[in-house]
Amino acid sequence: AVVSTQSTGFSGILGITVGIVYQFGLSMFSLKDWILTGDDGSGLHNGSFLNSNRPGIFSSIGFCSLYLVGVQLGRYLFRPEMRGTWKCQLTTLHTLTLTTTAFSFSAWITHTQWEQSSRLMANLGYITWQLAHNTFLLSLALVADLIAASLPNSSPASGCEGCPRRNCDIRNDAA
């Protein structure tokens, strides 16, 4: 799904809604059983186009949900006013840490209460697990950037305003 930059304000809500509705369809309407076994119950991928490609077609709903939530997270975490100062970078790290914790808890709940994560079906457990994993990796990358910026003889990419290194001669040119 292509989402324009004008309409991404609600992509997170749409992505979460799509993921929950898809999980409801997998659980309540035996869509999961049909994806795994097919029309004849054998699990073979033969026959009609839909029957032959059922895991890929239906998992694209889950991947679309993952994409939409990722777009919303990216627009929130990497907005222009969150760049440039040490304090803004720490705020972003705090937000990423809370987001990672929330998604990890959600992944644990979906895994224990509904069903195991499945990349084959891209179910809600898989979506929340991927969101938790990716926000954790973003947190690690930001921590590495903050550590590198605070080392002596380093040139912080984000400028020096609010930086703990007081004798830095690099100016904050970011807007």
Disulfide bonds with the S-S distance in Angstrom:
none
